[in-house]
């Protein structure tokens, strides 16, 4: 279900959700996604991940409802665990994750996009968390991540009333960061990912973790103290010296990506 490819000398990983006709998730596919992201986490050269759906119509339609047709509670528990584990792993990935939403992103499909750091949607994209329509609820972090992004009111409109939003509405409420024309999301996401590769790996990694603290409810005073500590920690590595001197010398920085610095 997950196709993996690389660009920019392996610095950008490309993940394609591919399960015709609607790129729906199964427990097996979710486990594959989790393991693929874990694999990429272990590769220091990977600086950014672009995730998109196969074909022009669907990013992902979410869960394959055939999984739940017989009402088996044990199957439901496995699926819930897999949804949560896959999208938490994606959300906490070391690399910067950019979702290229190339069509419908419904239910678990939208939750996958929500687990990304940045979302770019094509003009015709439609997004929703419609699980309550079929007697379910979002279990891939959707009830927690969506309110953080768009506020409680819009999260309730989408989850409690089944409201779908188009790309322009999604941008207006903060669900996506950019809207592009049909067929352009992948290229826009790739260009953004390549910009990530020009930045300090350690500074980007520290910054992503600090930003997530606001989501996790870390007290502001403690978060600000850690922000200052991480700033000073940058001086223990090579990135800070290389970045400053490259700027002063009017040249592009040459970042050193290795296992030791990526693990910090």
C-alpha positions, 0 to 999 in steps of 0.5 A, a space after each residue: 500500500 505504501 510506495 517509497 521513493 527518494 529525491 535530492 540524493 535521498 534527502 527527501 523521501 516520497 510516500 505514496 498511499 496506493 490502494 485502488 480505488 480510494 487509497 483506503 487504509 487497512 490495519 496491515 497498511 497502517 502497520 506498513 506506514 508506521 514501519 516505513 516512517 520508523 525506517 526513515 527516522 533511522 536514516 539521517 540523510 532523510 530531511 523531509 517526507 512528502 506524502 500523497 495519494 495515488 491518482 487524481 481523485 483521492 488522497 485517502 478515503 480513510 478506513 476500509 469499512 469492510 474491516 468493521 462490517 461484522 462488528 467484531 470488537 477485537 478487530 476494532 481494537 487492533 484497527 484503533 491501535 494501528 491508526 493511533 500508532 501509525 499517525 503518532 509515528 508520522 506526527 513525531 517523525 524526525 523529518 519535516 512531513 508535508 502532505 500533498 492533498 491531491 483529492 478527497 481526504 476523508 476520515 483516516 485520510 484526513 487524520 494522516 494529513 493532520 499528522 503531517 507538519 504542513 498541508 498543501 491541498 489542491 483546489 478540488 480537494 475535499 476534507 472531512 472526518 465523517 466517521 459519525 455518519 457510519 457509527 464510528 469516531 476518529 481514532 487516529 488522533 483526529 479528535 485531539 489534533 483537529 481542535 489544536 489546528 482549527 479551534 474547537 468550533 470548527 472541529 465540532 462542526 466537522 466531527 459532530 455534524 459531519 461537515 465537509 470543507 473545501 480547499 478554500 475553507 480549509 485554508 481559511 480556518 487553518 486546516 491547510 497552509 496552501 491551496 494550489 491548482 489541480 495536479 500541483 500539490 506534489 510539486 509544491 510539496 516537493 519544492 517545500 521539502 527541498 527548501 527544508 534540505 537547505 536548512 540546519 538539520 539540528 536546528 530544524 529538529 530542535 525547532 519541531 520538537 519545541 513547536 510540538 510542546 505547545 500542542 502537548 500542553 507543556 507550561 509556557 515557562 518550562 517551554 521557554 526555558 527549554 527553548 533557550 537551552 536548545 539554542 545554547 545546545 546548538 553550539 555543541 554541534 557543527 551546524 551553528 558554526 557552519 551556518 553563521 560562517 557560510 552567511 558571513 562568507 556569502 556561500 551556501 552552508 555545507 551541513 554535516 548529517 550524521 547519526 550522532 547529531 541526528 540523535 541529539 
